Amino acid sequence: MTARANWRGTLRIGELDCPVALYTAVSTAERVAFHIINRATGHRVRRHYVDEATGEPVERDDQVKGYETEPGEYVILDADDIAEAVPDSDKILSVTAFVRSDEIDDLYMDRSYYLAAGTADGRARHALVRDAMRARHVAALARTVLFRRVRTLLIRPEGDGLIATVLNTRDEIHPAQEAFADLPDLALNDDMIALAQQIIRSKSGHFDPTQFTDRYEAALSDLIRAKLAGRVPRAPPRRP
């Protein structure tokens, strides 16, 4: 089945325009998903919004968003208000700079997408961009309106194509000092460091993604299959 693009637009680098399309690179769609069921009837349970003070149901047309300014006080925004805040999208992914990929701290990396040629006649330009960046060992910083927000993306060559990673903004990153402020300032002796290095050497290896599986997800799948077959599910083996 042909993948469906999440977004289509134009990658613009100076005078060069390249039609592109974003495709999902990482998905959780294959994970086991549950519904809430009424044990007595076997029917699905539906959630309804109610007024927290009166307990009365609130119809969809009467629901608006509110920003809490102080306890119990809200600035009300309806759909039209919010729509006005959404930036206009011209579908242009505009490159602002080329940088070394290692300049970008991993903390800024958010969701990644495959960035492919958007049309058949754009494949040559897509390959030109990919190979030129690979030859220069650089990645591109680009900005566009993506999913209702102005986003900065890091675009880098990967295999036969490009990877576009949405970057977190600076105010979304918590300072490291918040987590490390209470760590003591220790003076470690050479013997302790040598022992730690020995342990690291004994555990050295290579990253193999096939070795990392979600044991919980696998156990849930086995449990569901056993239930369907009318068997008593076996407990998963304990981790040694």
GUVOLUM-649070 format. One line per 2 residues: number of its first residue (from 1); their letters; for each residue x, y, z of N, C-alpha, C, O. Coordinates in pm, whole numbers, plus 50000, padded with zeros to 5 digits. Layout:
// residues N
NUM) a) X/Y/Z/X/Y/Z/X/Y/Z/X/Y/Z; ...;
END
This chain:
// residues 240
1) mt) 50085/49881/50000/50000/50000/50000/50089/50124/50000/50184/50134/50077; 50056/50218/49912/50134/50341/49902/50110/50429/50025/49997/50450/50067;
3) ar) 50220/50480/50081/50208/50567/50198/50139/50697/50160/50154/50746/50047; 50065/50752/50253/49997/50879/50229/50075/50991/50295/50115/50980/50411;
5) an) 50095/51099/50222/50173/51211/50274/50096/51284/50383/49975/51303/50373; 50169/51326/50488/50111/51409/50593/50101/51556/50552/50017/51630/50602;
7) wr) 50188/51595/50459/50196/51736/50420/50266/51743/50285/50358/51666/50259; 50223/51834/50201/50288/51858/50072/50316/52006/50057/50236/52090/50098;
9) gt) 50430/52038/49997/50465/52177/49978/50588/52188/49890/50617/52100/49809; 50659/52299/49907/50777/52328/49825/50896/52359/49915/50889/52447/50001;
11) lr) 51005/52286/49895/51130/52315/49963/51202/52423/49883/51235/52402/49766; 51225/52538/49945/51285/52651/49874/51423/52680/49929/51440/52708/50048;
13) ig) 51522/52673/49841/51661/52705/49876/51708/52812/49779/51749/52781/49667; 51703/52936/49822/51739/53044/49731/51643/53047/49612/51522/53063/49629;
15) el) 51699/53030/49492/51618/53031/49370/51570/52891/49331/51495/52876/49235; 51612/52790/49406/51576/52652/49374/51450/52612/49449/51445/52619/49572;
17) dc) 51348/52571/49376/51225/52518/49435/51214/52370/49406/51235/52326/49292; 51182/52293/49509/51171/52148/49494/51040/52102/49559/51023/52118/49680;
19) pv) 50946/52045/49481/50823/51994/49542/50855/51876/49633/50927/51784/49595; 50800/51879/49755/50832/51775/49853/50705/51729/49924/50601/51794/49919;
21) al) 50718/51616/49991/50608/51561/50071/50666/51499/50197/50771/51434/50194; 50596/51520/50309/50636/51462/50437/50558/51334/50461/50436/51329/50445;
23) yt) 50631/51229/50502/50569/51101/50534/50608/51060/50676/50719/51088/50722; 50517/50995/50744/50542/50952/50881/50661/50857/50885/50667/50761/50808;
25) av) 50755/50883/50975/50870/50795/50993/50853/50706/51116/50900/50592/51117; 50787/50757/51218/50767/50681/51342/50618/50685/51375/50557/50791/51376;
27) st) 50561/50568/51403/50418/50560/51431/50392/50466/51547/50463/50368/51566; 50289/50497/51623/50244/50408/51731/50112/50341/51695/50046/50284/51782;
29) ae) 50075/50346/51566/49944/50293/51525/49933/50143/51546/49822/50091/51561; 50047/50072/51546/50042/49927/51560/50032/49882/51705/50019/49763/51732;
31) rv) 50037/49975/51799/50027/49936/51939/49885/49891/51972/49788/49934/51910; 49876/49804/52071/49745/49757/52117/49669/49875/52176/49721/49948/52261;
33) af) 49544/49893/52132/49460/50002/52183/49334/49941/52244/49277/49846/52190; 49290/49997/52355/49173/49945/52425/49058/50045/52422/49080/50166/52412;
35) hi) 48936/49993/52431/48817/50073/52456/48770/50042/52598/48802/49936/52653; 48696/50133/52658/48637/50110/52789/48500/50045/52769/48417/50095/52693;
37) in) 48478/49931/52837/48358/49850/52817/48281/49838/52948/48340/49828/53056; 48150/49840/52938/48063/49812/53052/48067/49661/53077/48017/49583/52995;
39) ra) 48125/49620/53189/48139/49477/53217/48002/49406/53216/47992/49291/53171; 47898/49474/53264/47766/49410/53277/47699/49385/53142/47632/49284/53124;
41) tg) 47718/49478/53046/47646/49466/52918/47737/49431/52802/47689/49382/52699; 47868/49455/52816/47959/49434/52704/47958/49548/52605/48022/49538/52500;
43) hr) 47888/49656/52635/47882/49771/52545/47993/49871/52576/48043/49878/52689; 48032/49947/52473/48132/50051/52494/48077/50162/52582/47958/50194/52577;
45) vr) 48164/50220/52661/48130/50333/52746/48171/50461/52673/48284/50472/52626; 48081/50556/52664/48109/50684/52599/48127/50794/52704/48060/50794/52807;
47) rh) 48217/50885/52676/48243/50995/52769/48161/51117/52729/48154/51153/52611; 48100/51180/52826/48023/51301/52802/48079/51413/52890/48120/51391/53004;
49) yv) 48081/51535/52833/48125/51651/52910/48007/51707/52989/47897/51725/52937; 48033/51735/53117/47929/51792/53202/47985/51917/53270/48106/51931/53289;
51) de) 47895/52007/53306/47932/52127/53381/47974/52084/53521/47899/52016/53591; 48097/52123/53562/48147/52074/53690/48068/52126/53810/48070/52066/53917;
53) at) 47997/52238/53791/47919/52293/53902/47777/52239/53905/47725/52204/54012; 47713/52232/53788/47572/52190/53784/47555/52042/53758/47450/51984/53789;
55) ge) 47658/51978/53699/47646/51838/53664/47566/51814/53537/47546/51699/53497; 47519/51922/53472/47440/51909/53350/47529/51884/53229/47639/51938/53221;
57) pv) 47482/51800/53134/47560/51777/53011/47576/51907/52932/47486/51991/52930; 47692/51922/52867/47719/52040/52784/47732/51993/52640/47821/51914/52607;
59) er) 47643/52041/52553/47646/52001/52413/47770/52057/52345/47829/52156/52389; 47809/51991/52236/47932/52030/52166/47930/52177/52124/48032/52245/52137;
61) dd) 47817/52225/52076/47809/52364/52029/47828/52465/52142/47859/52581/52117; 47810/52421/52265/47825/52511/52380/47963/52500/52445/47991/52566/52545;
63) qv) 48049/52417/52389/48182/52397/52446/48281/52493/52379/48290/52498/52256; 48354/52569/52459/48458/52659/52410/48584/52635/52492/48580/52568/52595;
65) kg) 48694/52689/52446/48820/52675/52518/48841/52794/52611/48800/52906/52580; 48905/52768/52725/48931/52875/52820/49072/52866/52876/49120/52758/52909;
67) ye) 49137/52981/52885/49271/52990/52944/49256/53041/53086/49204/53151/53108; 49302/52962/53184/49285/52998/53325/49386/53105/53365/49507/53084/53356;
69) te) 49335/53219/53408/49421/53330/53451/49447/53326/53601/49553/53366/53647; 49350/53277/53676/49362/53252/53819/49254/53151/53853/49164/53128/53772;
71) pg) 49261/53088/53970/49166/52982/54000/49020/53023/53976/48968/53116/54038; 48956/52950/53884/48815/52975/53855/48788/53088/53759/48672/53113/53726;
73) ey) 48892/53158/53712/48876/53269/53619/48939/53233/53485/49054/53187/53480; 48864/53254/53376/48910/53211/53245/48891/53320/53140/48795/53397/53145;
75) vi) 48985/53324/53046/48965/53400/52923/48907/53302/52821/48969/53200/52791; 48788/53333/52768/48718/53241/52680/48759/53267/52534/48760/53381/52489;
77) ld) 48791/53159/52463/48825/53166/52321/48738/53067/52246/48735/52948/52279; 48665/53117/52145/48586/53024/52065/48665/52984/51941/48779/53028/51922;
79) ad) 48606/52901/51858/48677/52847/51742/48724/52957/51648/48833/52947/51591; 48643/53061/51630/48682/53171/51540/48801/53248/51595/48890/53287/51520;
81) di) 48803/53269/51727/48917/53338/51788/49046/53261/51763/49147/53319/51724; 49040/53131/51785/49160/53047/51770/49202/53041/51624/49321/53041/51593;
83) ae) 49104/53036/51533/49136/53030/51390/49214/53154/51346/49300/53145/51259; 49183/53269/51407/49254/53392/51371/49401/53387/51412/49485/53454/51352;
85) av) 49432/53307/51514/49571/53298/51562/49655/53203/51478/49778/53208/51483; 49590/53117/51399/49664/53022/51317/49733/53097/51204/49666/53168/51128;
87) pd) 49865/53085/51190/49936/53159/51084/49897/53109/50946/49867/52991/50927; 49899/53201/50849/49871/53164/50711/49980/53070/50660/50098/53085/50692;
89) sd) 49938/52973/50581/50033/52876/50528/50043/52891/50377/49942/52883/50306; 50165/52914/50327/50185/52920/50183/50250/52792/50131/50287/52782/50014;
91) ki) 50262/52692/50221/50318/52561/50184/50463/52571/50136/50508/52488/50058; 50535/52673/50182/50676/52689/50146/50762/52649/50265/50750/52706/50374;
93) ls) 50849/52552/50244/50947/52510/50344/51077/52581/50308/51155/52534/50225; 51099/52695/50372/51206/52786/50332/51333/52762/50413/51332/52773/50536;
95) vt) 51441/52729/50345/51570/52704/50410/51632/52837/50451/51647/52928/50368; 51667/52848/50579/51725/52972/50631/51877/52963/50648/51945/53065/50646;
97) af) 51929/52841/50666/52073/52825/50687/52110/52679/50673/52026/52590/50685; 52239/52656/50646/52295/52521/50648/52393/52512/50765/52476/52601/50784;
99) vr) 52382/52405/50841/52465/52390/50961/52516/52246/50968/52466/52158/50898; 52616/52225/51051/52659/52088/51081/52555/52023/51171/52506/52086/51265;
101) sd) 52521/51898/51142/52418/51830/51221/52455/51820/51367/52369/51824/51455; 52586/51807/51395/52628/51790/51534/52620/51920/51614/52648/51921/51734;
103) ei) 52581/52031/51549/52560/52156/51622/52427/52154/51698/52408/52233/51790; 52336/52066/51659/52201/52063/51716/52198/51964/51831/52217/51844/51811;
105) dd) 52173/52013/51952/52161/51926/52069/52041/51833/52051/51935/51875/52003; 52058/51706/52090/51950/51608/52076/51822/51651/52148/51713/51609/52109;
107) ly) 51835/51733/52252/51717/51778/52325/51621/51856/52235/51501/51862/52262; 51674/51916/52129/51589/51994/52040/51515/51907/51939/51423/51955/51873;
109) md) 51554/51781/51927/51493/51693/51828/51356/51646/51876/51342/51591/51985; 51256/51668/51793/51122/51619/51825/51086/51509/51725/51161/51412/51713;
111) rs) 50977/51521/51655/50929/51415/51566/50997/51423/51430/51019/51531/51376; 51031/51306/51375/51098/51299/51245/51005/51246/51137/50916/51165/51162;
113) yy) 51027/51295/51015/50950/51254/50898/51045/51224/50783/51156/51277/50778; 50999/51139/50690/51070/51124/50564/51028/51239/50474/50909/51267/50459;
115) la) 51126/51305/50414/51098/51416/50322/51133/51368/50181/51251/51359/50145; 51031/51337/50103/51051/51280/49970/51014/51382/49863/50956/51487/49892;
117) ag) 51051/51350/49739/51009/51434/49627/50857/51431/49619/50795/51325/49630; 50797/51548/49598/50652/51556/49596/50590/51519/49463/50472/51484/49457;
119) ta) 50669/51526/49356/50620/51492/49223/50729/51417/49149/50846/51419/49188; 50690/51349/49041/50787/51273/48962/50892/51364/48899/51010/51330/48895;
121) dg) 50848/51481/48850/50946/51570/48785/51031/51646/48886/51122/51720/48846; 51004/51629/49015/51086/51693/49117/51194/51603/49174/51270/51645/49261;
123) ra) 51201/51478/49127/51296/51382/49184/51441/51422/49160/51526/51402/49247; 51470/51478/49044/51608/51518/49015/51652/51630/49108/51765/51628/49158;
125) rh) 51566/51728/49132/51600/51838/49222/51613/51788/49366/51699/51834/49441; 51527/51695/49404/51535/51635/49538/51670/51566/49556/51735/51581/49659;
127) al) 51712/51488/49455/51841/51419/49461/51957/51518/49463/52058/51494/49529; 51942/51628/49390/52046/51731/49388/52066/51790/49527/52180/51806/49572;
129) vr) 51957/51823/49595/51965/51878/49730/52029/51776/49824/52118/51810/49902; 51984/51653/49817/52036/51546/49903/52186/51529/49884/52262/51527/49982;
131) da) 52230/51515/49760/52371/51487/49735/52460/51607/49765/52573/51591/49810; 52409/51728/49742/52488/51848/49772/52510/51861/49922/52620/51893/49966;
133) mr) 52407/51837/50002/52422/51843/50147/52515/51733/50197/52597/51756/50286; 52502/51614/50138/52588/51504/50181/52734/51535/50150/52823/51506/50230;
135) ar) 52759/51595/50035/52897/51628/49997/52957/51733/50089/53077/51731/50116; 52874/51825/50138/52922/51932/50225/52912/51895/50373/52956/51971/50459;
137) hv) 52855/51777/50403/52840/51731/50543/52761/51832/50626/52799/51867/50737; 52650/51878/50568/52568/51976/50637/52422/51931/50639/52382/51840/50566;
139) aa) 52344/51998/50723/52199/51983/50727/52137/52121/50708/52204/52223/50727; 52011/52124/50670/51942/52251/50645/51845/52283/50757/51775/52195/50807;
141) la) 51842/52409/50797/51739/52459/50887/51633/52528/50801/51665/52616/50721; 51507/52488/50818/51400/52543/50735/51278/52570/50822/51258/52506/50925;
143) rt) 51196/52665/50777/51076/52701/50854/50953/52696/50764/50959/52729/50645; 50841/52654/50824/50714/52653/50753/50602/52643/50854/50626/52619/50972;
145) vl) 50479/52662/50808/50361/52637/50891/50326/52490/50875/50293/52444/50765; 50333/52417/50985/50309/52273/50982/50215/52239/51097/50246/52265/51213;
147) fr) 50101/52181/51064/50002/52143/51166/49964/52264/51253/49963/52257/51376; 49934/52375/51186/49878/52497/51247/49980/52581/51322/49943/52684/51378;
149) rv) 50106/52543/51325/50207/52621/51396/50329/52645/51306/50358/52566/51216; 50398/52755/51332/50524/52780/51263/50630/52689/51324/50657/52696/51444;
151) rt) 50690/52605/51242/50786/52506/51290/50922/52529/51224/50932/52575/51110; 51026/52493/51299/51160/52487/51242/51196/52340/51226/51179/52260/51319;
153) ll) 51245/52304/51108/51280/52166/51080/51428/52156/51047/51486/52245/50984; 51489/52047/51090/51626/52014/51053/51618/51908/50944/51566/51799/50967;
155) ir) 51671/51940/50827/51664/51849/50712/51804/51796/50684/51898/51873/50669; 51817/51664/50678/51948/51604/50654/51935/51483/50563/51832/51416/50563;
157) pe) 52041/51454/50485/52035/51338/50395/52038/51208/50473/52108/51196/50574; 51962/51111/50425/51957/50980/50489/51925/50877/50380/51816/50876/50325;
159) gd) 52024/50790/50350/52001/50689/50248/51970/50753/50113/52044/50839/50065; 51858/50710/50052/51819/50763/49922/51737/50891/49932/51699/50948/49830;
161) gl) 51709/50936/50054/51620/51052/50067/51668/51151/50170/51787/51166/50195; 51571/51219/50230/51597/51320/50332/51511/51291/50454/51400/51240/50443;
163) ia) 51564/51325/50570/51489/51319/50695/51465/51462/50743/51558/51542/50749; 51340/51493/50776/51306/51624/50831/51260/51606/50975/51162/51536/51001;
165) tv) 51331/51667/51068/51299/51655/51210/51249/51788/51263/51317/51890/51253; 51129/51787/51320/51075/51908/51383/51157/51938/51508/51182/51848/51589;
167) ln) 51199/52062/51524/51281/52102/51638/51195/52167/51746/51106/52247/51717; 51224/52132/51870/51162/52201/51982/51214/52344/51988/51325/52373/51944;
169) tr) 51133/52434/52042/51178/52571/52061/51256/52582/52191/51248/52495/52278; 51331/52690/52204/51417/52706/52321/51336/52707/52450/51380/52651/52551;
171) de) 51218/52769/52449/51140/52777/52573/51074/52645/52610/51016/52633/52717; 51082/52546/52522/51030/52413/52554/51134/52325/52622/51102/52218/52674;
173) ih) 51259/52370/52623/51368/52292/52682/51391/52338/52826/51417/52456/52851; 51381/52245/52919/51408/52278/53059/51560/52285/53082/51633/52200/53032;
175) pa) 51607/52384/53157/51750/52394/53185/51799/52270/53259/51732/52219/53349; 51917/52221/53220/51973/52102/53284/51994/52124/53433/51987/52030/53512;
177) qe) 52020/52248/53472/52047/52278/53612/51929/52243/53701/51947/52213/53819; 51807/52245/53644/51689/52209/53724/51697/52065/53771/51648/52032/53879;
179) af) 51758/51979/53691/51768/51837/53727/51896/51806/53803/51898/51717/53888; 52003/51879/53773/52135/51842/53826/52181/51931/53942/52292/51913/53991;
181) ad) 52099/52025/53985/52142/52121/54086/52183/52055/54217/52271/52104/54286; 52119/51943/54252/52145/51879/54381/52257/51775/54376/52288/51713/54478;
183) lp) 52317/51756/54260/52425/51658/54252/52548/51710/54326/52588/51825/54306; 52607/51628/54411/52725/51674/54486/52847/51688/54395/52858/51619/54294;
185) dl) 52936/51776/54433/53061/51796/54360/53165/51701/54418/53232/51733/54516; 53177/51583/54355/53264/51479/54409/53399/51478/54338/53409/51506/54219;
187) al) 53501/51444/54414/53634/51424/54357/53657/51273/54350/53686/51210/54451; 53645/51215/54230/53659/51071/54213/53806/51036/54194/53878/51103/54120;
189) nd) 53850/50930/54263/53990/50892/54249/54011/50810/54123/53916/50760/54062; 54138/50796/54084/54172/50729/53959/54128/50583/53957/54090/50532/53852;
191) dm) 54133/50514/54072/54095/50373/54077/53946/50356/54045/53907/50263/53975; 53863/50445/54098/53719/50437/54072/53689/50461/53924/53606/50393/53865;
193) ia) 53758/50559/53866/53737/50588/53724/53784/50471/53638/53717/50435/53541; 53898/50411/53674/53950/50297/53598/53853/50179/53605/53833/50110/53505;
195) la) 53793/50156/53722/53697/50048/53737/53574/50073/53650/53524/49981/53584; 53526/50196/53650/53410/50229/53567/53442/50210/53419/53358/50161/53343;
197) qq) 53563/50249/53378/53602/50232/53238/53611/50085/53201/53578/50046/53089; 53657/50002/53295/53666/49858/53270/53527/49799/53248/53507/49716/53158;
199) ii) 53431/49842/53329/53294/49794/53313/53238/49837/53178/53171/49758/53110; 53265/49960/53138/53218/50010/53009/53277/49927/52896/53206/49890/52803;
201) rs) 53408/49898/52903/53472/49818/52798/53409/49680/52789/53390/49627/52680; 53376/49620/52904/53319/49485/52904/53178/49482/52845/53131/49377/52801;
203) ks) 53111/49598/52844/52975/49605/52792/52968/49673/52655/52859/49702/52606; 53082/49700/52595/53082/49771/52467/53017/49685/52359/53034/49563/52358;
205) gh) 52944/49748/52268/52878/49675/52160/52834/49771/52052/52886/49882/52040; 52737/49727/51972/52683/49808/51863/52531/49811/51874/52469/49717/51924;
207) fd) 52473/49918/51826/52328/49933/51834/52261/49843/51732/52288/49853/51612; 52174/49755/51778/52096/49666/51693/51949/49681/51731/51908/49628/51834;
209) pt) 51870/49754/51651/51731/49780/51690/51646/49655/51705/51543/49658/51772; 51687/49544/51642/51608/49421/51655/51617/49363/51795/51536/49278/51832;
211) qf) 51714/49407/51873/51731/49354/52008/51646/49428/52111/51640/49389/52228; 51580/49534/52068/51503/49616/52162/51355/49606/52126/51309/49668/52029;
213) td) 51280/49529/52203/51138/49510/52179/51058/49555/52301/51110/49563/52412; 50932/49583/52277/50842/49623/52384/50780/49497/52443/50683/49444/52388;
215) ry) 50834/49448/52554/50787/49323/52614/50643/49336/52661/50568/49239/52656; 50605/49453/52707/50467/49475/52751/50371/49462/52633/50266/49399/52645;
217) ea) 50407/49522/52519/50322/49515/52400/50307/49370/52352/50198/49326/52316; 50420/49296/52353/50416/49156/52311/50329/49073/52404/50253/48987/52359;
219) al) 50339/49099/52535/50258/49024/52632/50109/49054/52614/50026/48964/52626; 50075/49180/52585/49935/49215/52560/49882/49143/52437/49770/49092/52438;
221) sd) 49961/49138/52330/49919/49070/52208/49897/48922/52233/49799/48864/52186; 49989/48859/52309/49973/48717/52343/49847/48696/52427/49775/48598/52407;
223) li) 49821/48786/52519/49704/48776/52605/49575/48783/52523/49483/48705/52546; 49570/48875/52428/49450/48890/52344/49429/48766/52258/49317/48718/52245;
225) ra) 49537/48714/52198/49524/48593/52116/49477/48475/52199/49395/48395/52153; 49528/48464/52321/49487/48354/52409/49340/48366/52446/49268/48267/52449;
227) kl) 49295/48489/52474/49154/48511/52508/49064/48472/52390/48960/48410/52408; 49106/48511/52268/49027/48479/52149/49018/48329/52127/48915/48278/52081;
229) ag) 49125/48258/52160/49129/48113/52140/49067/48038/52257/49057/47915/52253; 49025/48111/52361/48964/48046/52476/49062/47977/52567/49023/47892/52647;
231) rv) 49190/48014/52557/49291/47952/52640/49316/48038/52763/49287/48158/52764; 49371/47975/52866/49416/48049/52983/49553/48107/52950/49647/48030/52928;
233) pr) 49566/48238/52946/49696/48296/52908/49804/48265/53009/49781/48263/53130; 49924/48239/52956/50039/48214/53043/50102/48347/53083/50110/48440/53003;
235) ap) 50146/48352/53206/50215/48472/53253/50348/48484/53180/50416/48383/53162; 50388/48604/53138/50517/48620/53071/50630/48585/53167/50617/48606/53287;
237) pr) 50741/48531/53114/50853/48497/53202/50909/48619/53270/50914/48728/53212; 50951/48600/53394/51011/48711/53467/51148/48744/53409/51222/48656/53365;
239) rp) 51178/48872/53411/51307/48915/53360/51416/48876/53459/51404/48905/53577; 51522/48808/53411/51628/48766/53504/51701/48886/53563/51793/48869/53642;
END
